[in-house]
Amino acid sequence: MSEPKRQHPVAAISIVIDILKEYLVPFVVIVILGGRTDDAQTYYLMGAVVLIISLLIGGVLSWLRYTYRIEDGELKIEYGVLVRKRHFVRRDRIQVIDISSGLIQRLFGLVSVEVRTAGQSTSEATISAVTRDEAEHIKSLMSNKDYDEVKTEGPVSELHLNKMDLLIAASTAGSFGVALSIIGTITSQMNQFITETDIYNYLEGLDIPGTSFVIMIILAMIAIAWLLSLVGTIVKYSGFSLARRKDELIITRGLFEKKQLTIPYHRIQAVRVVEGILRQPFGYASVYVDSAGYGDEAGTSTILFPLIKKDRLKDFIQNNIPDYYIDLPSVSSPPRSIRRYLVRAMVPALAMVILISLIFTYGYISVLLLPLAAWLGMKRYRDAGAGFVNNIFILRFRSLARTTAIIKKKFVQAADTRSSYFQRRKELLSFMITVASGKTGATFSVKELDQKTGNELFARASSITSEDNFTESDKDRLPGW
């Protein structure tokens, strides 16, 4: 395979689509909201058409100039229209090779090959449109495996996300807040089309009080944001499956873009069990892994399974990531830390209540946020804890969702303790552990631990002591799964 080869011509379309996806939101805002007059809108639409045609021409040229070959154990890629570039990836640097297929590739029976190397948070090299046989051949040549072995290697076990669990995961997704912020941004631009005078005249015709109208608008925004979150989660995790092989985990997901992620066992730095505030009452959680060098979610972590019943967690971990299977003996925060948890939750809520009360006529109703903040503070206190058993750290904490982090001692990049003047007065401190994940790493912290407990955990992370386990009396332990 030493002769240079080109991708399928569909790669030209993929290049254009990738560029459009990256700039989709500003593109839509400029075209739809950019002009107030019909003439301005016409010019914006003409500009958009010219831009798309230019991108198509650029995509074709990029396809023509992109070649790849494998020679002497290296994947050699040459590309660039105006500036010619060359990129070589050695076989011994490659960690995983993922084979995925987007909507365009699937229409033509093609796949995309992504090569990931150590220390990279994104793919080192991507061949975006080849046949599956060609992709498997590339994988066999660059992974020191025979072609037939790559094709016939099957999973030891495979777990699928059923449709009901997918619907529950979508209905309780944490992306609701992101969708709401997008709706708010779009709504803030509507004053170019609808003025305050138009709204007042409309309300007078309907005989609806202004306060009721504001409440209706807020509820409508929440409903639309929830629907966007629901659809987005279904599109992202439809067809989700987790396959376990001898030395790696294979994740496949996506409705339109069938994405495949490969996670080598030796790259896993930490496992996180996240119980969303909407999912926890129903006994559901999500499982994430933090991998050294790259990640899927926000460049740091990868979701191992989107939704699983808590009573199945122990079996799931034991079957798929057995090195992280433990019974969670952890020491909780002492009772003297309750006040600090309550203050930390209620002060921002009180500031919000004051601000809302000053702005809105019926803003005093927001005082109901205070008991909710107090409840959240108590939940954070009860859930906080840390422990050490069988050379594994366990940290549990809550912002809104409750997170349990399971970290092997040998993967700890850094450990820290911090204590303010007020914490030292109560003999408390915060304990933090950092692991390699994505570009910057991931940090897990538990606040308001007993000072002695935190120092002993820090000593174990620092290898000062050789003791394997750190536990207190059973009455101090956090509840298990």
Salt bridges, closest charged atoms under 4 A:
ASP18 OD1 - LYS21 NZ 4.00
GLU71 OE1 - ARG69 NE 3.31
GLU71 OE1 - LYS76 NZ 3.27
GLU74 OE1 - LYS76 NZ 3.89
GLU78 OE2 - ARG69 NH1 3.55
GLU78 OE1 - ARG84 NH2 3.67
ASP92 OD1 - ARG90 NE 3.18
ASP98 OD2 - ARG116 NE 3.21
GLU114 OE1 - ARG116 NH2 3.58
GLU124 OE2 - HIS87 NE2 3.18
GLU124 OE2 - ARG93 NH1 3.84
GLU134 OE2 - LYS5 NZ 3.10
GLU136 OE2 - ARG132 NH1 3.71
GLU153 OE1 - LYS145 NZ 3.15
GLU158 OE2 - HIS160 NE2 3.74
GLU248 OE2 - ARG245 NH1 3.71
GLU275 OE1 - LYS310 NZ 3.10
GLU275 OE2 - ARG402 NH2 2.96
ASP290 OD1 - ARG272 NE 3.02
ASP296 OD2 - ARG253 NH2 2.65
ASP296 OD1 - LYS259 NZ 3.41
GLU297 OE2 - LYS236 NZ 3.13
ASP323 OD2 - LYS408 NZ 3.28
ASP327 OD1 - LYS314 NZ 3.30
ASP383 OD2 - ARG398 NE 2.64
ASP383 OD1 - ARG402 NH1 3.18
GLU448 OE1 - ARG340 NE 3.00
GLU448 OE2 - ARG344 NH2 2.42
ASP450 OD1 - ARG336 NH2 2.45
GLU467 OE1 - ARG460 NH2 2.94
ASP474 OD1 - ARG477 NE 3.24
